[in-house]
Amino acid sequence: MSRDVDVVFEAIERWEISQLIDAGTANALRLETQESAEIGTRRLVQYVLAGTAAAVALIAGGVFLSWSWPLLGEPARASVLGAAAMAVLLGGAYIEKGHRWLPVAYLMQTAGLSLLLTTFMYSKRAWGDVSVGGMIAGGLALAIPVVFAPRAIRTSTVMPAVHLAFALAFLAVFLDRATPLSPDAVVWVLDAALLGALLVLTRMLRDDPEGDEHPWLLNAFVTAISAGFVLIGLTAVGPFDLEDAAILPLDIWLLIAVVLTVRAIGMDAFGDRRAWLAQLLSYQVILGIPFGFYTALEMLDGPPELAFLLVGGEGVAAFGYANRRGLRPVLGAAALAFVAGVWYWGVERGGALGAVFALALTAAALFWISGRTGTPDD
């Protein structure tokens, strides 16, 4: 049973002992909590099994193709891949209509989109870029999100985010297969498309923060922010050729993502979605650990103290914010960031008596703060 369920049971027991609720109400609350936990467990099992099934389906497709590949020409191979991908995608969309096996439906559609993307990329072997076949393949790639995304927006809260991510990939395939644009120009077009999508999603999110009209909106917005890391990285190492300095625009994008997440957590309109946003913020803090190390050690070529300042400082700032807001997932991520910074600095300065003294002093300070935070009853 999860820790959250244990906390709920402990709270019910406290309320019963304090006579805030009677025994009948307490038993009813325990039963409802148990049933809710079992539903959550079954849903997790569904996702695990559906994910495994999707992976097995992809492996089965690979085994079949390895057997039939030598017997087929390149156009036939691309056609077989495309047909299999459409079958998986449409099968997932059909299952979603029943609203029963949603994890299966989502993962089948995701697997189908992945296979379609593989098909359009593989079609290079059958039809060259900017040829008639290549332009048709590129046009079909662009048509996939145009055809399937509107339905997902009407019926799902999860698949619009998935389609947004794949739409950028399908747009890249279209530009590569059907136009004479250079790779750098393709990246610029993708950047513009993502920026446009973010502006639209931001305006929609401001007008509908509670998701009453568009329950899929927050998922799609987070997906767009996440896609930004990929495109900014490609832009930095491609058109700008920044090499080690490519981490700098990624740092800026991560900072923007953190600011947006913190602002969303502070908005009353997001209500019960704050727990989800807190989990997102914890992932951002964890992502900041390798970003901080790379920035300090590779881009700036700084000493271990600079790495500790960036990574450990991130942990201190995140801990202070999470402690004020009561964001438990962020507290763990913040502690991990601080320990990572201290560990690296301690290893690099290992043999220096001053480092040992500084680490011991830090540990003593943390123990003291921990004691001051609690109460005699805790």
NORNOR-V208588 format. One record per residue. SS is DSSP state (H for helix, E for strand, C for the rest). PHI is phi in degrees with one decimal (999 if undefined). D_FIRST is the distance of its C-alpha to the first C-alpha in Angstrom with 2 decimals. Layout:
SS,PHI,D_FIRST ; SS,PHI,D_FIRST
//
This chain:
C,999,0.00 ; C,-71.9,3.80 ; H,-61.5,6.68 ; H,-61.6,8.37 ; H,-65.6,6.64 ; H,-59.7,7.26 ; H,-62.5,10.62 ; H,-62.5,11.37 ; H,-62.5,11.01 ; H,-63.4,13.15 ; H,-64.9,15.56 ; H,-61.9,16.02 ; H,-64.8,16.81 ; H,-62.1,19.27 ; H,-64.8,20.91 ; H,-69.5,21.40 ; H,-64.3,22.90 ; C,-79.1,25.06 ; C,63.2,26.14 ; C,-74.7,25.39 ; C,-135.7,23.95 ; C,-86.0,24.81 ; H,-63.4,22.78 ; H,-63.6,22.98 ; H,-64.5,21.71 ; H,-60.8,18.78 ; H,-65.0,17.81 ; H,-64.6,18.36 ; H,-66.8,16.15 ; H,-62.9,13.22 ; H,-63.9,13.94 ; H,-65.8,14.30 ; H,-64.1,11.06 ; H,-62.5,9.25 ; H,-64.4,11.70 ; H,-63.5,11.30 ; H,-64.2,7.61 ; H,-66.3,8.91 ; H,-63.0,11.89 ; H,-62.5,10.40 ; H,-65.1,8.79 ; H,-62.2,12.26 ; H,-64.9,14.03 ; H,-62.9,12.60 ; H,-60.8,13.67 ; H,-59.1,16.92 ; H,-62.9,17.60 ; H,-63.0,17.12 ; H,-66.3,19.34 ; H,-66.5,21.76 ; H,-63.6,22.15 ; H,-63.2,22.86 ; H,-62.3,25.26 ; H,-62.3,27.01 ; H,-64.7,27.53 ; H,-64.4,28.84 ; H,-62.1,31.11 ; H,-64.5,32.54 ; H,-64.9,33.14 ; H,-61.2,34.79 ; H,-62.7,36.96 ; H,-65.5,37.93 ; H,-64.4,38.86 ; H,-61.8,40.90 ; H,-66.5,42.65 ; H,-64.1,43.44 ; H,-79.3,45.14 ; H,-90.4,46.95 ; H,-54.6,47.66 ; H,-62.2,50.94 ; H,-86.5,52.22 ; C,-113.3,51.73 ; C,-82.3,53.53 ; H,-60.1,51.84 ; H,-61.3,52.12 ; H,-66.7,50.72 ; H,-62.7,47.78 ; H,-61.6,46.93 ; H,-67.1,47.33 ; H,-63.1,45.03 ; H,-59.5,42.33 ; H,-63.6,42.81 ; H,-64.4,42.75 ; H,-63.4,39.50 ; H,-64.0,37.91 ; H,-65.6,39.12 ; H,-63.7,37.87 ; H,-66.3,34.30 ; H,-63.7,34.49 ; H,-68.0,36.00 ; H,-62.6,33.64 ; H,-64.2,30.65 ; H,-65.0,32.50 ; H,-67.4,33.25 ; H,-64.3,29.67 ; H,-63.3,28.65 ; H,-60.5,31.07 ; C,-76.4,28.96 ; C,56.5,25.96 ; C,-114.2,23.67 ; C,-102.6,23.00 ; H,-62.3,23.02 ; H,-57.5,21.18 ; H,-62.9,23.77 ; H,-63.5,26.53 ; H,-63.3,25.79 ; H,-73.3,25.58 ; H,-64.5,28.62 ; H,-65.3,30.61 ; H,-64.2,29.69 ; H,-64.1,30.75 ; H,-63.4,33.91 ; H,-64.6,34.81 ; H,-63.2,34.37 ; H,-65.5,36.67 ; H,-64.0,39.17 ; H,-61.3,39.30 ; H,-62.5,39.92 ; H,-61.5,42.61 ; H,-67.4,44.50 ; H,-72.1,44.42 ; H,-69.1,45.61 ; H,-61.7,48.40 ; H,-55.5,50.33 ; H,-70.8,51.49 ; C,-92.6,52.98 ; C,-136.3,54.39 ; C,-68.6,55.27 ; C,-63.1,54.41 ; C,64.4,56.57 ; C,-80.1,58.03 ; H,-60.0,58.02 ; H,-64.2,55.08 ; H,-65.0,53.26 ; H,-67.7,53.83 ; H,-65.0,52.60 ; H,-61.1,49.42 ; H,-64.5,48.92 ; H,-64.3,49.58 ; H,-64.7,47.07 ; H,-61.5,44.43 ; H,-68.8,45.16 ; H,-75.2,45.05 ; H,-57.9,41.49 ; H,-66.4,39.78 ; H,-64.7,42.63 ; H,-81.7,42.06 ; H,-93.6,38.27 ; H,-63.4,37.06 ; H,-57.9,38.59 ; H,-64.3,36.79 ; H,-62.3,33.44 ; H,-63.7,34.19 ; H,-77.7,34.87 ; H,-119.1,31.88 ; C,-139.5,28.90 ; C,-102.0,27.05 ; C,-103.2,26.03 ; H,-65.5,29.09 ; H,-57.8,31.65 ; H,-65.7,30.07 ; H,-64.5,30.18 ; H,-64.7,33.77 ; H,-62.4,34.76 ; H,-63.5,33.84 ; H,-71.7,35.60 ; H,-60.3,38.53 ; H,-64.5,39.45 ; H,-67.3,39.36 ; H,-66.6,41.45 ; H,-63.0,43.85 ; H,-62.2,44.30 ; H,-63.5,45.15 ; H,-59.7,47.61 ; H,-65.0,49.35 ; H,-74.1,49.55 ; H,-87.7,50.80 ; H,-111.1,52.99 ; C,-131.3,54.46 ; C,-87.9,56.47 ; C,-65.0,54.34 ; C,-75.6,53.67 ; H,-56.1,50.15 ; H,-64.9,50.49 ; H,-65.3,51.61 ; H,-61.4,48.64 ; H,-62.0,46.30 ; H,-64.0,48.19 ; H,-64.2,47.89 ; H,-64.2,44.13 ; H,-59.4,43.94 ; H,-64.1,45.97 ; H,-64.2,43.85 ; H,-65.5,40.60 ; H,-61.1,42.30 ; H,-62.1,43.50 ; H,-63.6,40.08 ; H,-65.3,38.59 ; H,-63.5,41.41 ; H,-64.8,40.86 ; H,-65.5,37.08 ; H,-62.9,37.61 ; H,-65.0,40.12 ; H,-65.1,37.95 ; H,-68.3,34.97 ; H,-68.5,37.32 ; H,-79.5,38.58 ; C,-137.0,35.22 ; C,-65.8,32.55 ; C,-83.1,30.28 ; C,71.9,30.43 ; C,-66.8,31.89 ; C,-87.7,34.52 ; C,-132.2,32.85 ; C,-65.5,29.02 ; C,-86.2,29.17 ; H,-64.8,31.16 ; H,-64.9,28.70 ; H,-60.2,27.16 ; H,-65.9,30.73 ; H,-63.7,31.78 ; H,-63.3,29.07 ; H,-62.9,30.03 ; H,-63.9,33.66 ; H,-61.5,33.01 ; H,-65.3,31.21 ; H,-62.7,34.15 ; H,-60.6,36.42 ; H,-61.1,35.34 ; H,-67.0,36.54 ; H,-69.5,39.78 ; H,-65.9,40.65 ; H,-62.5,40.21 ; H,-64.1,42.45 ; H,-66.2,44.97 ; H,-67.0,45.10 ; H,-87.5,45.74 ; C,-93.7,47.81 ; C,-57.3,50.30 ; C,-87.1,50.15 ; C,50.6,49.93 ; C,-84.9,48.40 ; H,55.6,47.11 ; H,-64.0,45.28 ; H,-72.6,45.74 ; H,-63.5,43.61 ; H,-71.7,40.62 ; H,-62.4,42.27 ; H,-63.5,41.84 ; H,-68.6,38.22 ; H,-60.9,37.76 ; H,-64.7,39.39 ; H,-65.3,37.23 ; H,-63.6,34.03 ; H,-63.0,35.45 ; H,-61.9,36.18 ; H,-62.0,32.64 ; H,-64.9,31.27 ; H,-61.2,33.83 ; H,-64.2,32.96 ; H,-66.3,29.22 ; H,-62.6,29.98 ; H,-64.4,32.42 ; H,-65.6,29.99 ; H,-62.5,27.40 ; C,-79.4,30.28 ; C,-89.0,31.27 ; H,-63.6,30.32 ; H,-64.9,30.67 ; H,-81.7,27.45 ; H,48.1,25.42 ; H,-72.2,21.74 ; H,-82.5,22.23 ; H,-63.7,22.55 ; H,-61.3,18.91 ; H,-66.3,19.68 ; H,-67.3,22.96 ; H,-63.6,21.49 ; H,-63.6,19.46 ; H,-60.9,22.78 ; H,-62.6,24.63 ; H,-63.3,22.43 ; H,-65.0,23.36 ; H,-65.1,26.95 ; H,-63.3,26.96 ; H,-63.8,25.76 ; H,-62.8,28.47 ; H,-66.5,30.95 ; H,-65.5,30.63 ; H,-65.5,32.50 ; H,-60.9,34.71 ; H,-64.9,35.74 ; H,-61.5,36.53 ; H,-65.5,38.56 ; H,-61.9,40.42 ; H,-72.5,41.41 ; H,-93.7,42.25 ; H,-99.1,43.54 ; H,-71.0,44.91 ; C,-91.9,46.21 ; C,51.2,46.71 ; C,-92.6,45.84 ; C,-78.6,45.17 ; H,-58.5,41.80 ; H,-62.4,42.14 ; H,-69.1,42.05 ; H,-62.7,38.83 ; H,-64.2,37.27 ; H,-63.4,38.67 ; H,-72.9,37.20 ; H,-75.0,33.74 ; H,-65.0,33.28 ; H,-63.6,34.86 ; H,-60.6,32.42 ; H,-63.6,29.57 ; H,-63.7,31.35 ; H,-63.7,32.05 ; H,-65.3,28.54 ; H,-65.9,27.16 ; H,-60.4,29.75 ; H,-67.1,28.98 ; H,-65.4,25.18 ; H,-66.3,25.67 ; H,-68.1,27.98 ; H,-92.1,25.75 ; C,70.7,22.40 ; C,-94.7,21.03 ; H,-64.2,18.19 ; H,-61.2,17.94 ; H,-71.1,21.72 ; H,-59.6,21.78 ; H,-65.2,20.13 ; H,-64.6,22.50 ; H,-64.7,25.40 ; H,-62.3,24.83 ; H,-62.1,24.75 ; H,-63.6,28.01 ; H,-65.5,29.69 ; H,-63.5,28.80 ; H,-62.2,30.01 ; H,-64.4,33.27 ; H,-65.8,33.79 ; H,-60.8,33.04 ; H,-63.5,35.54 ; H,-63.5,38.15 ; H,-64.2,37.76 ; H,-65.4,38.18 ; H,-68.6,41.20 ; C,-105.9,42.78 ; C,-64.7,41.85 ; C,108.5,45.09 ; C,-95.1,46.05 ; H,-62.8,45.98 ; H,-62.9,45.55 ; H,-65.8,42.26 ; H,-61.0,40.93 ; H,-64.1,42.12 ; H,-64.1,40.57 ; H,-66.1,37.13 ; H,-63.8,37.34 ; H,-65.7,38.44 ; H,-63.6,35.58 ; H,-61.7,33.03 ; H,-63.2,34.85 ; H,-64.2,34.82 ; H,-67.2,31.09 ; H,-61.4,30.50 ; H,-65.3,32.93 ; H,-62.6,31.34 ; H,-59.7,27.90 ; H,-65.6,29.55 ; H,-70.4,31.42 ; H,-72.2,28.35 ; C,-81.3,26.66 ; C,-129.3,28.09 ; C,-59.3,28.93 ; C,-83.2,26.17 ; C,-72.3,23.35
//
